[in-house]
Amino acid sequence: MSLIKWADDKTKKLGIWDTKLVALAGICIGLILAILIPAIVNVSIWWYIIIGILCLIRVYYVILFEKKKEVEEEIDEEVDEEFEKK
């Protein structure tokens, strides 16, 4: 089992609160790094915007366009049931 597969299986157990706590921890780590390495803060705002957009591209792609097999199977079953009724 690869590391990515293992991490994916483990994160399926997390709820929305757990996910937000991880995000908050990341923000705190970022603030600590900004205090310890002041040169990070002197970077142009456009770099932060570009990095933020690049990080969100995959998330929005998965949310908006990618379908899970389970959802597709449920839709197929519903369509089959409706077709059988007619």
SULRAKA-V346060 format. One record per residue. N is the residue number from 1. RES is the residue in one letter. OMEGA is omega in degrees with one decimal (none if undefined). Layout:
# SULRAKA-V346060
n=(N;N)
res=(RES;RES)
omega=(OMEGA;OMEGA)
This chain:
# SULRAKA-V346060
n=(1;2;3;4;5;6;7;8;9;10;11;12;13;14;15;16;17;18;19;20;21;22;23;24;25;26;27;28;29;30;31;32;33;34;35;36;37;38;39;40;41;42;43;44;45;46;47;48;49;50;51;52;53;54;55;56;57;58;59;60;61;62;63;64;65;66;67;68;69;70;71;72;73;74;75;76;77;78;79;80;81;82;83;84;85;86)
res=(M;S;L;I;K;W;A;D;D;K;T;K;K;L;G;I;W;D;T;K;L;V;A;L;A;G;I;C;I;G;L;I;L;A;I;L;I;P;A;I;V;N;V;S;I;W;W;Y;I;I;I;G;I;L;C;L;I;R;V;Y;Y;V;I;L;F;E;K;K;K;E;V;E;E;E;I;D;E;E;V;D;E;E;F;E;K;K)
omega=(-178.7;-179.6;-180.0;179.2;179.2;-179.5;178.7;178.1;-178.9;-177.0;176.0;179.4;-174.9;175.5;-178.5;-180.0;178.1;179.6;179.6;176.4;175.7;178.6;178.1;176.7;177.1;177.4;179.3;177.6;177.0;177.9;177.3;177.9;178.9;177.6;-177.9;-178.6;-175.2;-179.7;178.8;-176.7;-176.6;178.9;179.7;-179.4;-178.6;176.2;178.0;178.6;179.5;179.1;178.2;179.0;178.7;178.9;-176.7;-177.5;-179.2;-178.8;-179.9;177.4;-179.3;-178.4;-171.2;-169.1;-173.8;178.6;175.7;-179.3;-179.6;-179.8;179.3;179.1;178.3;179.1;178.5;179.3;179.1;179.4;178.8;178.7;179.2;-179.4;179.7;179.1;-177.6;none)
